[in-house]
Amino acid sequence: MAEIARATRELHEVPDCCSLSPGERVRVRASVKTILHSSLLLCLALVSPLRADDTITEVMSPIASYVYCEWPGDDVLQLRTSPWVSYYYPGLDGPQIVLHGRVTGAGGAPLAGATVSAAWGTLPVASTSTAANGTYALPLGAGVYALTAGAPGYAPSARVLTLSAGTAPQDFQLNALPAAPDQLETVRSPVVNHSTGPPGELKMFDGVSFVAITGGNAPQLDRMTIVLTHGFNSNPEEWASGLAAQMRDAGVTAEVANILCWDWRAAAVPLAEAYGRTGDQGIALGGALQDRLGVGYFPELHFLGHSLGTLVNAAAINYLRGDKLGHEEVASAPWISKPIHVTLFDHAERANLLNQQLLYDGLSLNLVEAVDRLSSGGGYTWEWQRSLPVRPTWADNYVSLFGFGHAQAVNVRLKKSTLGPVNPHSYAWWWYGQSVENPTDALNPLGFGRSLEYLRAAGLSAAQFPPSAGEAPPGSWFEQSGWSSNPLALHRDLTVRESLGIMAETVVQGTVAAVQTAGQVLVEVREGAQAAGQWIAMGFNAVGNAAIQGGQSLVNLFDSAVLRLQLLTTSPSPSPVLPMRGGPVTAQGEGDSAPPMAWLPIAFPTNATAMAFDFIVEDDPVEDVLVCGIGTNHLFSLAAKYIPTNAISASPLVDVTAWAGTTNELFFGFLGGTSTEATLVIENIRFYSVAQPRLEIAVSGDATLLSWPLTAGGYVVEMTPMLSPPAWEIMTNAPAISADRYVLTNSWNGEARFYRLKK
């Protein structure tokens, strides 16, 4: 009820920055009141409960929120607050605007009978067919629409736009579907392998460092437990020991909490394999905790993870809670209702390509060059690796270099990380350590002062956890205050910073020669990727956010066919042909008895810097593994039991600069020989190129302002008074951070200066 009351108050406090007219404000309140009323009825009637991913609209904007109920399976019915819900609906009941355009083939010839459809997000609104000359007329009300044009034998083309009386005609040019490449059955063995790496070890802090758990140094079962998990190419001594010591000094004594760490450093390299190992490491961590603490352990837990360690922690919590994303193992006696606090430090959803830091969204088939991204209901992340568990009690997310926002977490953007005393990727946990040392800082509403262990150490009631949603609601953003020299100073950030950024430039539609296959493999060309709906939702979101600010926007989404592989397992081998705990791949066979494998000869674009692909698993893969490589080079592998069944997942971005401009065999295998009639779909193989950041210049009074994207970290500005010959010197004054850009202010007395960015 308290959350409903809070949400109702928010209806009367729509931010002025949204520039809504009085009529639109009434519309917001009326619409969301209806949603609130419906949600309350659902809660009282115990009708099939809504979950976090059951969004009411396709457009998310910072306007209002609604309340929904969640029943996790025990006897506690919980009310939750949704992400923001947009007011922006298509004007179906208003004056009609006739959208005109023409659909042609690649050569410019008109396509008669082509279908042009409009949707609100993925909800169909209207459609029509083209005339003999390829023209169409589609009457619609003003609003935001996803437009798609398609014809038999052609790849569809889609875009999202804001429709008004001044919208230009929308023409589409469709490309013919290419023929599927030939298949050649072969008897070959892959030369890339999959390894889970050595198992991690649960260690305990002894006041100085983390050491092996022994009879005299074991966690106590009557106090809460803190778990610290490191990330890629790291170890507990780099950060966990220091943070643990700060906690002890702040009063989190051995009588208050056990402080443990998961040491998986031997498996956390190389990066291409570390990603795929986080699920196994998480289940091992969950099992080790339950072995040490017992299935009847009752105090609270707090998991703090850095980088890839956030993914390990999430898998461990899902194991302990009994929540499955795929077919992975879960605890036989799950801790369903135990309070679990989750803290993220720079969760790993970012790629470093050509010395640039680029945020990207694996599910939506495109790079997202943005500072902040508030994801919806835990989405906009790799489905097989989530940095948040399914059901955290409360979560705080600190982003200093690598990471996005989470709708289930309170998010903090540490925009001073590049100016801090430590590496930007380490800044998030350094900042948290500062909050441990100053837990009552009046300018800092988050950090250690919001943790379970602080309440215990301060002798406060644990009933104060989780914090009041009115003070720090899930999905909200805070950021460091630019006006304060105190790094702990935070303020609420109500702005939306989001853009589609750089799309994949090349989507693989075919191969340069026959595809060699073993086992049951189907190679085909499809009209579009199955994840196209997520592209539409993403574009709809961006255009909708522009619309609520009074702007006009158009986002072109896709116009390409895609190569699609289906790999089907037959029957389990007498003994698995791929050791699941490491070792070389020995899969070999011929005909349908071989594990399904495919070698695709592909011409890599000359400007390719990264590659990614989507994958879907159907039925139970048991212990089989998705493996991808080029020649003897391992690109990515993942035990398929961690892949959500019948859901689209995406690989991380793989650096392919070494193969740019050459033809290579790209290998995909569904290996292991443990499943029967499980299907692995590989599609939407795509390449990216990355443009260098652009330096922009503006004059303000007597000063010159130089700025570049905040995503381009590690650059300096150089200056020269002449270009022939140049005499470049580094500008030593530090840049400030304004919104999503670095800004450097410079003044000079001369008549000319030239500037450049240099890594």
N, C-alpha and C positions, 0 to 999 in steps of 0.2 A: 504494500500500500504506500509505503514511503517513496518507493521509486515511481509509482504512478503519480503521486502528488508532485514529485520533482519534475517529471516529464510534463505534467500539466502546466507547471509554472513556466517551463521553457517555451510553451506555446505562446506565452505573452511576452517573451523576451527574445524574439527573433532579432538577430544582430542587425544593426543599422547598416553594416558594411555590405549587406546583401542588396541594398537599394530596392526593396520591394515597395510597390505601390500599396495604398491602403486596401484596395480590393484584393491584391495578391496576398496580403497578410491575413485577411479574412479567410481566403481560400486555404492557406496553410493551416490555420487553426481548425477550420471545419473538417478538412481532410484528416488531420492527425487525430482530432478528437474522435472521429469515427473509428480510426485504427485503434486508439486507446480503449474505446468502449468494446470493440470486438475482442481485443486481447484480454480484457478483463473477463468477458463472458467465457472465453475459452478456458481461462484459468479456473473460474468457478465451476464450470461444467465438466472440467477434466476431459475435454475433447482432445483428440490427437494433438500433442503439444508442438508448438513451433520451435524450431531450433535456430541457431545463430545464422545459418546459411540460407534460411527461408526468408529472403528479403522481400519487402512489400513492393518495391519499385526497382527499375533497372538503373535509375539515376540516383547517385548518392551525392548530396551536397550539404553544407553545414547550415541546415535550416531548422529541422526539428527531429525529434526521436520518438520512438514508440516503445511500449513495454510488451514483452512476450513472456510466456511461462516455459519452464524447462523442467522436465521430470527425469532425473538421471537414472532412475530405476530403483531407488530406495524409497523411503516413506516421506521424503522431504520434497515438497513442490517449491521450486525457486522461481522468483521473478527476475527477469533480466532486462537490461536496457539495450536497445538496438543501436547500430550505427546510425548516423544522421540519415534522415529520409528527405528527399527532394520534394519541393512543391511543384516541380515543373512537369506538367502533363500535356500531352498533345491536345490542341484545341479542336477536338472533333465536333464540339457543339457551337463553334464560332463561325465567322465568315470563311467560306471556302476559297482557297488559293489553288489555281490550276497549275501544277508543276509540269512544264513541257520539257522535251528532250528528244534525243535520237539515239538509237542503238545500231552500231555497225560492226562488221567483222574487222579483222586486222588490216585488210586491204582497203577499208573504207566503204565496202559494199553494204547496203542496208540489210538488216536482219528482220525479216517479217516474222511475226508470231513469237518474238522474244518476250519474256515476261519481265516486267518491272514491278517490284513490290516495295512497299513501305512498311516498316515495323517500328514499334515503340520499344526500343531495346531488342528483345527477341520475340516480342508479342506482335503477331501480324495485325496490320491495320487496314491496308488496302493494296490492290494489285490491278494491273491492266496488261494488255498485250499490244505489241507494236503493230502499226499498219504496214502496208506493202512497202512504203518508203522508209520504214524503220522508225517512224516518229511515234510518240506516245503522249498522252495527256492524263495526268493523275491528280484528281481533286483531293485536297487535304486541308485541314485546319492548320493554323500557325503552330509551330512546335519543333521539337527535335526528333528527327527520324533517322533510321537506318535504311538506306536505299540499296537494293540489290537488283542487278540485271543479269539474266541468264537465258540460255538457249541450248537445246539439245546439241551435244557435240562441242560445246564451247565451255571454257572455264568462266565461272561467274565473276562479276566485279561488284564490289560493295564499298559504300562510303557512308559516313554519318554527317548530317548537316543540320543547321538551324534554318527552318523554312519561314520566310516572311514574304510580304508582297514584293520586296525588291530582290528576291533570290533569283540568280541567273539560271537559264536553262541548264539542265543536267544531262550531258551526253555521255554515253558509254561506248567504249570500243572493246569488244571481246576477242580473246585469243582462242583459236581452235585447240581442242584437246589433242596432245600428242599421243601417238600409239605407244602402248606398253612395250618396254624393251624385251628382247628375246631372253629366254631362260635356257641355260645349259647345265644339265645335271653333271655333277663332278664328284670325285672322291678326294677330299682334301681335309686336312686338320688345321684348325686355327693355331696361330702362333702367339696369341695374346692370352693372358690368364686372368683369373679372378682370385683374390685372396682376401680373407677377412683380417689378415694380420694377426699378430699375437694378441691375446686377451689383455685387457687392462687390469689394474690392481686397485682395490679400495684401500686407502691409507688414512691415518688419523694424525691430526696435529698434536704435537707434544709440547707446544709452547714455543718451539723454535723452528721446527720444520715438520714436514709430513713423513711419517715413518710407517713401517709395516705394523699391522694390527696384531697384537699378541695378547696373551692372557692378562698381562699387567698393563696393557695399553689398548683397551677396547672400549667401544662406545657404551655409555650407560643407558639403560632402557627407560629410565624415568625422567629424561630430559629431552628437549627438542634436538633435532639434528640439522646441521648446515652442510650442504654438499657443494663443493667448488669443482668445476670441470673446465679444463683448458681446451684450447683449440688447435688448429693446424700448426705443425712444426713448432710445438711449444711443450712446456712441461710445468709442473706445479711450482717449481722453484722460481719461475719467472714472474709469477703474480700471485698465486694462491697463498704462498707462505706469508708474503707481505700483508695481504688483506686479512688473513687469519690473525696475524699478530696485532694488527690495528683493532680488530674486533675484541681480542682478549684485553687489550689496553683500555677499550671503551666499556669494559664491564661484562662482556660476554665470556665469563669464566667457564671453567670445566664443569662447574656446578649448574650453569645455566644451559649450556648447549654443547653437544658433540660437534666438532668441526672436522669433516672428512673431505677427502678429495678423490677423484677418479683419475688415476694416472694411466693414460693410454698413449703416451708419447711415441711408443714404438710403432703403433698402428696409424698415427696421425700424419704420416708421410708415405708416399708422395701425395700431392694434392689430388691428382686424378683418381687415386684409389681411396683417399681418406674420406671423400664425400660418401661413397658407397658403403663405408664401414660404420658409419655413425649409428645405423639401426642395430647392428650386432653389438656394438659397444654399449648402446643404451640398454638393451635387454640384459647384457651381462652386468651392468651397473645396477639395474633394478633387482636382479636376482641376488647380487652380492649384498645389497642393502637389506633385503628381506631375510637373507640367511643370517646376517649379523644382528638385526634388530628384532626379528621374529614376526610371525604373521599377526600376533596380537599387540604389536607396538602401537601405542595410542598417542604420544605427543605429536606436535606439528613438525613439518619439514620445510626447509628453505633451500631451493636449488638456485645456484648462481652459475651461469655459464658464459664463457667468452668465445666468440667466433663459432667454429664448428662444435665447440662444447655445448652450445645452446641446443643443437640438434641431438646430441647424445642425451642431454638431460630430458628433452621432450620425449624421446623414445623410452627412457627409463620411467618417467612419470606415467606415460600411457600403459606401460607394462604393469606398474604397481596399481594403477586405477582399474585395470582390466579393459582398457579401450583399444580396439583394433582399428587400424587404418587399412590393412590388407589381410594377409593370412599369418601374420607374425605371432609369436608366442606371447601369452600374457600370464600374469600370476594366477595360480590356482586358487589362492585366497586373497583377492584384491582388496586394497585399502580404498574403499569406495568413497567414504565421507570424510577422510582425514584432511585437515586443512593443509594445503600445499601452496607456498609462496614461490613464484618463479621470477627470477631477475635475469634479464638479457643484457649482455654487453656486446655491442656490434655483432649481432647475429649475421651469419654469413649468407648473404644474398646479393653479392656484387662481384663484378669481374674486373680484372686489371689487364687491359689490352692496350698495347702501344703506349704505355706509360700514362694512360688515362684511367681514372676511376669512373666506372659507369654502373649506375643502378640499372637493374633489369628485372623484368617480370617474366619468369619462365613459362607461365601458363598462357600468356596472351600473345605469344609468338613475336614479340617485338622488344627492343630495348627501350627502356624508359629513362631518359636523361632528366632527372629531377632530384631535388634535395629531399623532399618529404613525400612519402606515399602512405596514405592511410588505407590499408587493405580492408576488404569487406568480409566479415565473418570468418577471418582466418584464411581467406583465399589470397590470390595474387602471390603465391609462393609455390615452390615445387611440391606437388601433392605428396610425393614419397618422402620428403624431408621437411617437416615443419619445425620451426624453432619454438613454437608454443605447443604444449600438449593439448589434447582435446578439451580437458576440463581443469584448468588451473583455478585455484580459489581466488587468487589475485596475482597480477603480473605487472611489473614495471620494466620498461624497455628503454635502454640508453643507447643512442646512436651517435657515434663520434666519427665514423668513417664508413662502415659497411652495414647497411640495414635499412629496413622500411618500417613504417608504422604498423601496428596491429590493432584491430578493432576490439580485441579482448584485453588489451594492455593499456596502461597509462604510458604515453610515449614522451621521451625527452630528447630534443635535438641539441646536442652539445656543439654549437657552431664555433666555439673558440678552440676546438681541438687542434686545428692546424697552427695555432699560436701558443699552444700549451707547452709544458716542460717535458712532455714525453711524446713518443710516436703517436700519431693520430689514432691508429688502430688500438693502442693501449690506453688512450685517454679516457675511455668510458669507465674502465675499472679504476683508473687513477682518480677520476672524479668521485667515484663512489667511495673510495678510501678517504677522500677529503670529507665526505659527509659522515663517515664513521667517526672521524676526529672531531667533527662539529655537528652532532646530531640535532641540536636545537637551534641551528642558525635560522634567524627570523626570516631571511630572504629565500630559504630553501624549503619548499613544501614536500619534497620527495626524498629519495635516497634512503640511507640507513635508518633515519628517524621514522620511516614507515614500515620497518621490518618487524617480523615476529620476535626476533632475538632482542631488538632494542626494547620492545615492550617488556620482555622477560627480565632483561638486565636492569631496567629502570624500575622494576617492581610495579608496572602498570598492568591493567587488566587486559588479558588476551581478547576480551570481548570487543576491544577497539579495532580488531583486525577482522576482515579487511577494512581499509579506510572508508570513510563515508563517500558514496558515489557522487554526492554533490560537490565535494572538494576535489576529487581526482577521479572522474568517471572513466570507465574503459572507453578507449577510442579517442580520448582527448590528447592534445599535444601541449607540451611545455617546451620552452627553449631558454637558453641562457640569455640573461638581460645584458644588452649591449651597453647600457648606461652605467653599469656597475663593474668595478674592478674585482669584485668578489666572484670567483668562478662558480660558487654554489648558488648564486642568485638566479632564480628562474621566474618566468611569468607565463601565463596561459597564452598560447598561440592559436588564434581562431582562424587564421588564414588557410587557404588551400593552395598548395604549390604542386602542380601536377601537369605533365605534358607527355605526349606520346613519344617525343624524341625521335630516335633513329630506328626506322623499320629495317627488318631483314631485307637485304637488297636482292638476294638470289635464293629462290626456292627450287630445290631439285625436282625436275619434272621427268627426267629420263637419264639414261646413261650413254656413254660413248661406245659401248660394245655390249655384248650379251652379259647378263647377270649370271654368275655361276652359283648354283645352289646345291645343297645336300639336304636330305630329309624332305619334309612336307613344307614347301614355301610357295606362296603365291605372290607374284609381282604384278602390280597393276598401276594405272594412272587414274586418279580420281578427280572429280570436279573441284574439290576443295578439302581442306583439312577438317577433321572433326572438331578441332578447337576453334573454328571460325566464329562460333557464337561468343567465345570469350573475347575475341578481337572486337566484335560488335559492342559488347558490354563495355569494353575499355574505351573505345572511341565515343560511345554514347555518353560515358561518364565525363570525358574531357570536353566534349561539345556542350553538354548540359551545364557544366561548371562555367563555361564561357557565357552561356545564355543567361544564367542567373545574375551575372554581372552586367547584363545589357549588351553583350557582345555577339557578333556573328562569327561562326566558325564552320569549317568543313574539314573532315579528316578522311582521306582515302585509305581504305583498309587492305583489300587484297584483290588481285585479278589474275591469280595463277592457279594452274592445276598442280597437283602434288603427286609424287611417286609414293606408293604405299606398299609395304611388305607385311605379309601375314605369315608368321612362323608357328606351326602347329606341332605339338609333341604327340607322339604315338603311344607307346607303352614304356613303363620303366625298364631300364636295363637290369640284367641280373646283378650287376654291381655298378654304382654310379661311376660315370666316366669322367666326372669333374670333381676332384676333391674339394669339398665345401670349406675346408679350413686351410686353404692355401695349397700351393703346388702347381705344377704345369697342367695345362689343358691337354687331355689325351683323346678328346672326342673325335671319332672317325667312324665312317661307315658308308654304306651306299644304299640308294633307294630310300624307301620310307622308314627303314629301321635306323637311319642316322639321325642324330639330333639336328633340328632345323638350323641351317646356316646359310648365309648369302654373302657373296663378294660382289660389290657394286663398283665397276670402273667409272669414276666420276671426274670430270674436269673441274678442278677447284678454280674459282675466279681469281684473276690476277691480283685483285685488291682484297682478297679474303683475309680477315684477321681472326675470325671466330666462327664456330659452327655449333649448332644445337639441333635437337630433334625431339619429337613428341613420341610417347609410347603409351600403350594401353594393354593391360593384362585381363584376360577373360578366363574364368574358372580358376581352380586351385593349382598354382605352379609348384607346390610342395617345396623342394629345395633347389629348383632350377634357377638359373642366373642369366640375366641380360648382360651380354658382353659386346663392347664396341671397340674397334681398333683400326689402325692403318698400318699395314705390314706387321712389323714386330712391335709397334708402338701401342701401348694400352691407352685408350682415350677415356673410357668410362665403363664401369660395371656395377651391377647392383643385384643383390639377391631379390628375386621377383616377389617373394613373400611380403616384402615391405611396400609393394606397389598397390595402391587401392584398386580393387577389382572394378572394371568397367568405368574407370575414371581416367581422364586425360592427365598425364604427368609429363614433365619435361626434363631433359638433361640440363646440367649446368652448361655454361658457355665453355667451349673447348678451344684453346688457342691453336689455330691451324696456319699461322704465318709461315711456318717452315715448309708447307706444301702449296702455298699460293702460286697460281699460274702453272701448276703441273697436273697431270692425270694420275690418280692414285686409286687403289682398291680399298674401298671402305667396307669393313667387315662388320656384320651383325650376326650374333648367335644367341640361341635360346638353349643354353647348355646345362647339363647336369644329369639328364636321363632319369629323373625321379618322378615325373608327372605323366598323366595320361590325358590327352585331348585338352590341354591348356593352350591358349592362343596368346601370342605376343604380337601386337601391331606396332610397326614402326612407320611413321609418316612425318611429313612436313620437315624434312631435312633442309636446313636453311643456313646460309652464310651471311655474315655481317662484315662490313668494313667500318672503320672508325675514323671520322674526320678529326683533325687536330683542333684544339680549342681556339676560338677567335678572340683576339684582344680588341676591345672597343675603347674609343676615346671620346671624351666630352669636355667642354669648357664650362667652368663654374666660377664666375668672377675672375680673379687673377690666378686661379688654380686650374690645373688639368687633371681630370679624373680618368684613370685607366682602370678597366674592369675586365674580368674574365670569369667563366663559370666556376662555381664552387666545386663542381664535380671534377675539375681538372686540378688535382692537388699536386704539390711538389714542383710548381713552376716559379721562376723568378722573372722579373721584368728587367730588361737591359735597355740602355739608352745610348745614343750616339748623336753628336751634333752634325754629322755628315755621313753620307753613304759611300763616298769615293775619296779616300779609302775610309772604311768604317773604323771607329774606335769604340767598341761596345764596352760599357761598364755597367755593373749590376747596381740597381737602385736599392739602397740599404734600408730605406724607411719601410716599416712593416705595413702590409695591407690590412684594411679593416674588412669586416664582413657585413654586407648589407643584403638582406633577403637571401637570394640564392647565388650571390656573386661576391668575389673578392674585389675590393675597390682600393686603389692606391692613389693617393693625392700627391701631386707634384707641382712645383712652381719653379720658374727659371727666368733669367733676365734676357737670354738670347732670343733670336728671331726664329730659330728652327730647332726642332728635336725629333728624332726618330726613335721608335720603341719597338721591342719585340718580346715575345714570351719564349723562354728557354727552359727546358727540363733540367 
